[in-house]
Amino acid sequence: MHTCASGCIKWLLFIFNLLFLVCGIGILACGVLVRVQTSSFNSNVDINISFPSITLIVLGSIIFIISFFGCCGAIRESHCMTITFASFLLFILLIQVAVAVYAFVVIKDSDNESKVREGYTKIFDQYYKSTDSANVVDSVQSVLKCCGVDGPDDFYKINSTAPIPWSCCGKPENSSCTRGESFETGCNKEIMLMLSYVGSILGGVAIGIAAVELIGIIFALCLANAIKNAERRGHRV
């Protein structure tokens, strides 16, 4: 009975590692996607949304090494490799919980709206004076389907004679855009909604995968204990 139970744990741990590998790919993809989507204005607002996305990219990469120890430890019934796997997994789990807390508490903090508004307004005010600022604003407006800080009328405040830019209408670059065609929602609101969405996704993914990893840690410790007991009795499980 003991041998059968240990064998089941061994194969459950092996199957878990395959699932863990898929989770690692999911973490990596999520981190890359968030990094790409926010790169156009991340450096211009006073909120560090790079931390969770970069952390997830690193964790996703490390998971390939973790899975190696888990698979080898389970198949070879190596006490050392199984304990190493469980230790690495616990370390990763703690980091993911920290990422989830950061995503839920820091990124989604309502006090960040004033920081976003201040940072984006500085960029927006330079739209007709700086090519770099114009590129950032056009990128944000095109991706988030918004216009101005609070609305399209903001462009008339900084330059009453200039036309509304093409990015406010979702048209190809340098196309004409009229007031009636432009997006009505300001980008400050859309950026906050985007940050809230990013925080929910990052936090949810981190917590969900951490729960799966906790099951893997339990399986690994059970298998390691069974291997150790068998070695003490002088035979393999």
Secondary structure, 3 states (H helix, E strand, C coil): CHHHHHHHHHHHHHHHHHHHHHHHHHHHHHHHHHHHHHHHHHCCCCCCCHHHHHHHHHHHHHHHHHHHHHHHHHHHCCHHHHHHHHHHHHHHHHHHHHHHHHHHHHHCCCCHHHHHHHHHHHHHHCCCCCHHHHHHHHHHHHHHCCCCCCCCCHHHHHCCCCCCCHHHCCCCCCCCCCCCCCCCCCHHHHHHHHHHHHHHHHHHHHHHHHHHHHHHHHHHHHHHHHHHHHHHHCCCC
